Amino acid sequence: MTQHTPGVPAPRVTLDLRRPLYDSMGHLHSVMFWSGLQLLTGSRGFLFVWDMSDGSCLIRGLAQMRLSNERRRSMLSAEPVGESERLTWTESTTVIDQARARAAAILTARRGAAADPSSAS
């Protein structure tokens, strides 16, 4: 499947609703509703609206996405994670862990104050 270039008319596609449908990122979509003009699908907890004539996504900001019956091969193989992505994930996990620890400490302090009536003046 080729990537669509904005400003260039998209080629017409024939979507076979009896076969699996994939977006241009390789994600599987389930058909929710269709008409002669549009198709409503669900994937990973999100809903998408597609143009039945060319498979383009009709959601603002996602017009570059396409739907077809063929899954992109490049999305099938797992690519190794680069060092910068790994560091970003580690930093994100550290921040989340710190926020959880702060929230637990605050909650513990509040519970302790509520349980000790002598601390109230």
C-alpha positions in Angstrom: 0.0 0.0 0.0 1.4 3.4 -0.9 1.2 6.5 1.3 -1.1 9.2 0.0 0.4 12.6 -0.8 -1.8 15.5 0.3 -3.2 17.5 -2.6 -3.0 14.6 -5.0 -6.3 12.8 -5.6 -6.3 9.4 -3.8 -6.7 6.3 -6.0 -10.0 4.6 -5.9 -9.9 1.4 -3.8 -12.4 -1.5 -3.4 -12.9 -2.4 0.2 -14.1 -5.9 0.8 -16.0 -5.8 4.0 -15.9 -9.6 4.3 -12.1 -9.5 4.7 -10.0 -8.0 7.4 -9.4 -4.2 7.1 -6.2 -2.5 8.1 -5.3 1.2 8.3 -2.0 2.5 6.8 -0.3 2.0 10.2 -1.1 -1.7 10.1 -3.8 -1.8 12.8 -6.8 -4.1 12.3 -10.2 -2.5 12.2 -13.7 -3.9 12.9 -16.6 -2.7 10.8 -19.3 -1.1 12.9 -21.6 0.4 10.2 -21.4 1.2 6.5 -23.3 3.0 3.8 -22.6 3.4 0.1 -20.5 6.5 0.9 -18.9 6.0 4.4 -17.6 3.3 6.7 -17.4 3.4 10.5 -14.8 1.2 12.1 -13.3 0.6 15.5 -9.7 -0.1 16.4 -7.9 -0.1 19.7 -10.8 1.6 21.5 -11.2 4.4 18.9 -13.8 5.0 16.2 -12.9 6.0 12.7 -14.9 7.2 9.7 -13.7 6.3 6.2 -14.6 7.3 2.7 -15.8 4.2 0.9 -14.6 5.5 -2.5 -10.9 5.9 -1.7 -10.4 4.5 1.8 -9.3 7.9 3.2 -10.0 8.7 6.8 -12.6 11.5 7.2 -11.5 12.6 10.7 -9.9 16.0 10.8 -6.1 15.6 11.1 -6.1 12.0 10.0 -6.7 12.5 6.3 -3.3 10.9 5.4 -4.5 7.6 6.8 -5.9 4.9 4.4 -7.9 1.8 5.0 -7.5 -1.3 2.9 -7.7 -5.1 3.0 -3.9 -5.4 2.9 -1.7 -5.0 6.0 1.5 -3.1 5.5 4.4 -5.5 5.6 6.7 -3.0 7.4 4.3 -2.9 10.4 4.4 -6.7 10.8 8.0 -6.9 11.9 9.1 -5.4 15.2 11.8 -2.9 14.7 14.4 -2.6 17.5 13.9 0.3 19.9 16.5 3.0 19.7 18.5 4.2 22.7 16.7 7.6 22.8 13.2 5.9 22.9 14.5 3.6 25.7 15.7 6.6 27.7 12.4 8.4 27.2 10.5 5.4 28.5 12.8 5.1 31.5 12.5 8.8 32.3 8.7 8.6 31.9 8.5 5.6 34.2 10.7 7.3 36.8 8.5 10.4 36.8 5.3 8.2 37.2 6.9 6.3 40.0 7.9 9.5 41.8 4.4 10.9 41.5 2.9 7.7 42.9 5.3 7.7 45.8 4.4 11.4 46.6 0.7 10.6 46.4 1.1 7.6 48.7 3.1 9.7 51.2 0.4 12.4 51.2 -2.3 9.9 51.7 -0.4 8.1 54.5 0.2 11.5 56.3 -3.5 12.4 56.0 -4.6 9.0 57.3 -2.2 9.4 60.2 -3.5 12.9 61.0 -7.1 11.7 60.9 -6.3 8.7 63.2 -4.5 10.9 65.8 -7.1 13.1 67.6 -4.4 14.8 69.7 -2.9 16.4 66.6 -6.1 18.5 66.1 -5.9 21.8 68.1 
